[in-house]
Amino acid sequence: MTLYLSPPMELKPDWIDYNGHLNMAYYGVLFDLGLEPFQEGLGLGESYMTAEAHTTYTAEFRIRYLQELHLGAKVRTSVRVLDVGPKAYHYAQELIHEDGWVAATGEGISLHIDQSGPRVAPYKPEQKAALEAAMALHAATEVPDWVGAPMRIRK
């Protein structure tokens, strides 16, 4: 099973820092923008929030920066569902340059939110089934060795 790949995204000039490469904050923006169409496809996007008053919030997200990105670069994000609970899912992403190399990785926990609180709430059956189906498809690919790895310095 090929993991989900977002539509291509191009870096914006105001995202480039004084070092001449993508500012660290915009890696998170790209991961978020790449996740949105995936969630929409699962029935967890903006249309779900509007119609059902439920949405998703990011509880945790970790980025590993592997290679610099420069103005003009086009990237896509992959999405892999690792685990699904009654109120949250765990996922991994790669930020992939148009030439095929991985610029960064991301790992996150997404919470299902009832906007009337707002509060964390169980998924509705249709959304939970879609997440579980994605997880089952993604289980055919090997979990990257960086998923769940502790943060530390090399000595």
Residue pairs with C-beta under 8 A, 6 or more apart in sequence:
1 137
1 138
1 140
1 141
3 78
3 79
3 80
3 138
3 141
4 38
4 41
4 78
4 79
4 80
4 134
5 76
5 77
5 78
5 96
6 33
6 34
6 35
6 37
6 38
6 76
6 77
6 78
6 79
7 37
7 76
8 74
8 75
8 76
8 98
9 30
9 33
9 34
9 74
9 75
9 76
9 77
10 72
10 73
10 74
11 22
11 26
11 69
11 70
11 71
11 72
11 73
11 74
11 75
12 26
13 71
15 22
15 23
15 26
15 29
16 22
16 23
16 70
16 71
17 23
20 70
21 68
21 69
21 70
22 68
22 69
22 70
22 73
24 63
24 65
27 63
27 65
27 69
27 95
27 103
27 104
27 106
28 61
28 63
28 106
30 75
30 77
30 95
31 61
31 63
31 77
31 93
31 95
31 104
31 106
31 108
32 58
33 77
34 76
34 77
34 79
34 93
34 95
35 77
35 79
35 91
35 93
36 45
36 46
37 45
38 79
39 45
39 56
39 110
40 46
40 47
40 48
42 127
42 130
42 131
42 134
43 126
43 127
43 130
44 55
44 56
44 112
44 127
44 130
44 131
48 54
48 55
48 127
49 55
49 115
52 124
53 114
53 115
53 116
54 112
54 113
54 114
54 115
54 121
54 124
55 113
55 115
56 110
56 111
56 112
56 113
57 110
57 111
57 113
57 118
58 108
58 109
58 110
58 111
59 88
59 108
59 109
59 110
59 111
60 108
60 109
61 106
61 107
61 108
61 109
62 106
62 107
62 108
62 151
63 104
63 105
63 106
64 104
64 105
64 106
64 146
65 103
65 104
66 102
66 103
66 104
66 105
67 97
67 101
67 102
67 103
67 104
68 103
69 75
69 95
69 97
69 103
73 97
73 98
73 103
74 97
74 98
75 95
75 96
75 97
75 98
75 103
76 95
76 96
76 98
77 93
77 94
77 95
77 96
77 106
78 93
78 94
78 96
79 91
79 92
79 93
80 91
80 92
80 93
80 138
80 141
80 143
81 89
81 90
81 91
81 131
81 134
81 135
81 138
82 89
82 90
82 91
82 92
82 135
82 138
82 143
82 147
83 89
83 90
83 135
84 90
84 128
84 131
84 132
84 135
86 122
86 123
86 128
87 111
87 112
87 120
87 121
87 122
87 123
88 109
88 110
88 111
88 112
88 120
89 109
89 110
89 131
89 135
90 107
90 108
90 109
91 107
91 108
91 109
91 110
92 105
92 106
92 107
92 108
92 143
92 144
92 147
93 105
93 106
93 107
93 108
94 102
94 104
94 105
94 106
94 144
95 102
95 103
95 104
95 105
95 106
96 102
96 103
97 103
105 144
105 146
107 146
107 147
107 148
111 120
112 120
112 121
112 122
112 123
112 127
113 119
113 120
113 121
114 120
114 121
122 128
123 131
